[in-house]
Amino acid sequence: MPGNGRYPAELRERAVRMVLDNERCSGSQWEAICSVADKLGPTPETVRLWVRRAEIDGGTRAGVTSAERARIKELEGENRELRRANEILKAASAFFG
């Protein structure tokens, strides 16, 4: 679970573990999420997003994993750079041609 938010990765990982453990006992995932959020401080929605991301990354829920998302972002950046370089080459060839 990569993070660039205001909560440390350790807290996010602990919250996800607690939700998954408490889910078995509490009966619903939302109840477990609310309970963990009350104990650790982030909003229930924040914890829910962490749990969803962990489920996707773990393969138990469909979606784009964090690794795939990072790779797509990297490829999009490379694509932008290549387009810029191509535009510069086109302009230079028109100037010298």
DACOR-V489956 format. One line per field, one symbol per residue. ss: DSSP state (2 for helix, 1 for strand, 0 for the rest). A space follows every 10 residues. Layout:
ss=???
This chain:
ss=0000000022 2222222222 2222220022 2222222222 0002222222 2222222200 0000022222 2222222222 2222222222 2222220
